[in-house]
Amino acid sequence: METYIILKDLAIIFICAKGAGLLARKIKAPMVVGEIIAGLIIGPCLLGFVKPTDFISQMAEIGVVLIMFSAGLETNLQELKKSGFAACMIACAGVLLPLVGGSLLYMSIYGFAEFGSDEFFKAVFIGCIMTATSVGITVEVLKEMGKLKSRVGQTILSAAIIDDVIGIIVLTFVLGFKDPNSNTLLVTGKIFLFLVLSLVIGFVIYKLFKLYDEKYTHTRRIPIIAISLCFAMAYIAEKYFGIADITGAYIAGIILCNVRDAEYIDRRVSINGYMFFAPVFFVGIGLKTDFSTVDSSMIIFSIGFVIVAMLTKVIGCGLVSRCFKYSWGDCLKIGAGMMTRGEVALIITNKGLGLGIIDSSYFTAVILLIIVSSIVTPIVLKMLFSKLGDDDEKEAAVQAAK
């Protein structure tokens, strides 16, 4: 491909992505929704201004790696420790129920598959897409209502962080077992070895990086070294352990999330992602979405996908919350707060497309889920807090009365 064609494609992608993203934000929708829709409009689905190419796919992959690295940097390990057992169990339910629900949904529509077959792994992969929670919108709503620091707000935030970690581990196992010739013990051993080495080597890297960071605080070389670590971990994870590169990038972010300049690194990484790589990734989703393969069964599947994905989060997280003595009202709030899906669901879907597990028509269901959950969650949360009140405030009032 000629260089001027690449430059033309990038110019169209950046202008349309940012324009559509800002328009989406104006109507209180996530910017990523606007960027995906921009890809649908300028891609083969409608206008055909830009076609999917290997260059765009490779740029998008770098965008995914940087997004997951940033997510790791934003992980609050101290908050994870504080949240304790309750948030961990809520997160486990928030992964397990959607995983099972998504798998059963696929099998109920397309037929039950034999254990270990390609169709079986496809069904399980559909469940994997449902597991990850995106709490960006939920956090903004809770901030707006002044409830982010409440018990419910902190539980949602902590559970969502743990939820993503567990979801990525589940994805890693599924991708490892996808190869019919893979040895179960070998795959499990590789994943376990990678996690152990990440823990040991990560601790050493963290200590060295911390010393270096204290000596050269806020210098440009700090984010450069950090991004180098991100790419190295992503490469090592996929090349030598057969684990998704996004897992390596995410762990690299977690290794550095407690250094003094973690926020500075994240800001620098986000600038590159926001300006260049992330728009290519999200627009690329729209470019690769093919509505020509969408038939009546896919429409039924997409509707079922949205319903199952949202209800399994509410039921799973809500019921487990009740086991830890939250009121039924707070259980509903926690479940509703965990409904939103976003970038991670798209990343997992894109990974499945790249490995040939699913085809591009499934982006229809995922995009619909992101749009619906992004609109419904704020409405439901505000309604629940308005109708049911806040247990923290009630308890404070009781204590004041005493």
Secondary structure, 3 states (H helix, E strand, C coil): CCHHHHHHHHHHHHHHHHHHHHHHHHCCCCHHHHHHHHHHHHCCCCCCCCCCCHHHHHHHHHHHHHHHHHHHHCCCHHHHHHHHHHHHHHHHHHHHHHHHHHHHHHHHHHCCCCCCCHHHHHHHHHHHHHHCCCCHHHHHHHHHHCCCCCHHHHHHHHHHHHHHHHHHHHHHHHHHHCCCCCCHHHHHHHHHHHHHHHHHHHHHHHHHHHHHHHHCCCCCHHHHHHHHHHHHHHHHHHHHHCCCHHHHHHHHHHHHCCCCCHHHHHHHHHHHHHHHHHHHHHHHHHHHCCHHHCCHHHHHHHHHHHHHHHHHHHHHHHHHHHHCCCCHHHHHHHHHHCCCCCHHHHHHHHHHHHCCCCCHHHHHHHHHHHHHHHHHHHHHHHHHHHHHCCHHHHHHHHHHHC
